[in-house]
Amino acid sequence: MSKEPLKIGVIGAGSISDLHLQSYQQLEDAKLIAVCDKNEARAQAKSEKYGIANVYTDYHELLANPEVDAVSVCTWNNTHAEIAIAALRAGKHVLVEKPLCKTVEDAERIGQTVRETGRTLQVGFVRRYDANAQLVKRFIEGGELGNIYYAKASILRRLGNPGGWFADIERSGGGPLIDIGVHVIDLCWYLMGRPKPVAVSGNTYRQLGNRANVRGLSFYKAADYDASFNTVEDMANALIRFENGASLYVDVSFTLHAKQDETAVRLYGDKGGVEVEPALELVTEKYDTILNATPQVDHRSINVGEAFRNEVAHFVECCRTGATPISPVEDGISLMRILCGIYESAAAGKEIRL
Ligand SMILES: NC(=O)c1ccc[n+]([C@@H]2O[C@H](COP(=O)([O-])OP(=O)(O)OC[C@H]3O[C@@H](n4cnc5c(N)ncnc54)[C@H](O)[C@@H]3O)[C@@H](O)[C@H]2O)c1
């Protein structure tokens, strides 16, 4: 295997790009050589912060640089498909942020291009790469939970519509479901062993708007935040049914009259249960007694920085060895089927068979 570091370009130099850039910077076998953002000042700032030689405002020019081996795509959701496909066609490996794209058709086009080009594509399902998710995966594969027949996931923000492109359905594809729901639906589905989804029944609500009027609480805002613009749902819930009879219930919000923010990821099997969030805990029964077991680990909730470092290190490893990533394009496509099915179900007011 070549000792040359993998040469990396990052496309999209906004908020999340920092976690990609920092992670690549810490790897000995990767070297950041290019950064691109249509906002030149943003690309320039990252180039200076991370010492990146080549700065672009047009991603086609970055992809035309033969030195670049692999790219991270950290742009708005509506650009993921065109950039990922162009990158693969230019011979680059691709780490694309979640969600894979906006539609099932685009997801399938990306899948087809991965197969045609033979390049590596990893979807940025970062929660899979957290140490606790991998710990739970080992317990599940060892049979500790038995047959998992129910899972339940929530990310409820009482106030947290980031605005900007996140609030523009044309650029984002939707609100909390596609932005944060994707993370916990994916994590549950992955830990359940990726059963085939067969039906979804969803509801989306636009009851509260973005609540830009609320005072006294701060929240993350996109760079181009505009309080007057919001075309996405503020809350969604869904029941996802799988071929093996298992089901997953999810509810997510950008805003809700909830007492506090809440993140929960829980899976239940016939031998035991697990709470991945808000704090790692295993539940089982032994000698007619229910046991709640607390794994002794540094972080009982996701360690975001470490999860990104693991994700990026795994991507570089897969590019170098040709191994299939643990979050391959096929899983990105399956998630798009689930997410788009939920939006379709909500619009139609009935269950959708997938
Ligand atoms: N994994 C996670 O936990 C996580 C967290 C936040 C965001 N994300 C994802 O990362 C992506 C970016 O989100 P963000 O929060 O960094 O948004 P952001 O608005 O902060 O940054 C996006 C950047 O992309 C640039 N851009 C858009 N289209 C472009 C194009 N065609 N060419 C070049 N640059 C372009 C914009 O100018 C902007 O600077 C989204 O897909 C989002 O869903 C993932």
The ligand as an SDF file (V2000), in Angstrom:
LIG
                    3D

 44 48  0  0  0  0  0  0  0  0999 V2000
  -23.4580   15.1630   10.4700 N   0  0  0  0  0  0  0  0  0  0  0  0
  -23.9790   16.1430   11.1620 C   0  0  0  0  0  0  0  0  0  0  0  0
  -24.1720   16.0490   12.3720 O   0  0  0  0  0  0  0  0  0  0  0  0
  -24.3070   17.4280   10.4650 C   0  0  0  0  0  0  0  0  0  0  0  0
  -24.4850   18.6110   11.2030 C   0  0  0  0  0  0  0  0  0  0  0  0
  -24.7720   19.7880   10.5200 C   0  0  0  0  0  0  0  0  0  0  0  0
  -24.9060   19.7780    9.1400 C   0  0  0  0  0  0  0  0  0  0  0  0
  -24.7550   18.6080    8.4460 N   0  0  0  0  0  0  0  0  0  0  0  0
  -24.9240   18.5690    6.9870 C   0  0  0  0  0  0  0  0  0  0  0  0
  -23.8180   19.2430    6.3720 O   0  0  0  0  0  0  0  0  0  0  0  0
  -24.2460   19.9720    5.2390 C   0  0  0  0  0  0  0  0  0  0  0  0
  -23.8520   21.4380    5.4100 C   0  0  0  0  0  0  0  0  0  0  0  0
  -24.4730   21.9600    6.5790 O   0  0  0  0  0  0  0  0  0  0  0  0
  -23.8580   23.2500    7.3510 P   0  0  0  0  0  0  0  0  0  0  0  0
  -24.5340   23.3000    8.6650 O   0  0  0  0  0  0  0  0  0  0  0  0
  -22.3790   23.2090    7.2940 O   0  0  0  0  0  0  0  0  0  0  0  0
  -24.4330   24.4250    6.4300 O   0  0  0  0  0  0  0  0  0  0  0  0
  -23.7690   25.8590    6.1910 P   0  0  0  0  0  0  0  0  0  0  0  0
  -24.8290   26.7000    5.5790 O   0  0  0  0  0  0  0  0  0  0  0  0
  -23.0960   26.3410    7.4220 O   0  0  0  0  0  0  0  0  0  0  0  0
  -22.6170   25.5630    5.1050 O   0  0  0  0  0  0  0  0  0  0  0  0
  -22.9080   25.1040    3.8000 C   0  0  0  0  0  0  0  0  0  0  0  0
  -21.9210   25.7610    2.8520 C   0  0  0  0  0  0  0  0  0  0  0  0
  -22.0660   25.1810    1.5570 O   0  0  0  0  0  0  0  0  0  0  0  0
  -21.8290   26.2200    0.6040 C   0  0  0  0  0  0  0  0  0  0  0  0
  -22.3680   25.8060   -0.6930 N   0  0  0  0  0  0  0  0  0  0  0  0
  -23.6570   25.5660   -1.0030 C   0  0  0  0  0  0  0  0  0  0  0  0
  -23.7630   25.1640   -2.2740 N   0  0  0  0  0  0  0  0  0  0  0  0
  -22.4910   25.1330   -2.7840 C   0  0  0  0  0  0  0  0  0  0  0  0
  -21.9370   24.7900   -4.0360 C   0  0  0  0  0  0  0  0  0  0  0  0
  -22.7090   24.3940   -5.0680 N   0  0  0  0  0  0  0  0  0  0  0  0
  -20.6040   24.9000   -4.2050 N   0  0  0  0  0  0  0  0  0  0  0  0
  -19.8120   25.3110   -3.2000 C   0  0  0  0  0  0  0  0  0  0  0  0
  -20.2850   25.6320   -1.9630 N   0  0  0  0  0  0  0  0  0  0  0  0
  -21.6060   25.5450   -1.7640 C   0  0  0  0  0  0  0  0  0  0  0  0
  -22.5090   27.4390    1.2060 C   0  0  0  0  0  0  0  0  0  0  0  0
  -22.0330   28.6440    0.6460 O   0  0  0  0  0  0  0  0  0  0  0  0
  -22.1540   27.2820    2.6870 C   0  0  0  0  0  0  0  0  0  0  0  0
  -20.9760   27.9730    3.0360 O   0  0  0  0  0  0  0  0  0  0  0  0
  -25.7540   19.7100    5.1150 C   0  0  0  0  0  0  0  0  0  0  0  0
  -25.9940   18.6560    4.2020 O   0  0  0  0  0  0  0  0  0  0  0  0
  -26.1690   19.2830    6.5170 C   0  0  0  0  0  0  0  0  0  0  0  0
  -27.3030   18.4210    6.5160 O   0  0  0  0  0  0  0  0  0  0  0  0
  -24.4520   17.4590    9.0810 C   0  0  0  0  0  0  0  0  0  0  0  0
  1  2  1  0
  2  3  2  0
  2  4  1  0
  4  5  1  0
  4 44  2  0
  5  6  2  0
  6  7  1  0
  7  8  2  0
  8  9  1  0
  8 44  1  0
  9 10  1  0
  9 42  1  0
 10 11  1  0
 11 12  1  0
 11 40  1  0
 12 13  1  0
 13 14  1  0
 14 15  2  0
 14 16  1  0
 14 17  1  0
 17 18  1  0
 18 19  2  0
 18 20  1  0
 18 21  1  0
 21 22  1  0
 22 23  1  0
 23 24  1  0
 23 38  1  0
 24 25  1  0
 25 26  1  0
 25 36  1  0
 26 27  1  0
 26 35  1  0
 27 28  2  0
 28 29  1  0
 29 30  1  0
 29 35  2  0
 30 31  1  0
 30 32  2  0
 32 33  1  0
 33 34  2  0
 34 35  1  0
 36 37  1  0
 36 38  1  0
 38 39  1  0
 40 41  1  0
 40 42  1  0
 42 43  1  0
M  CHG  2   8   1  16  -1
M  END
$$$$
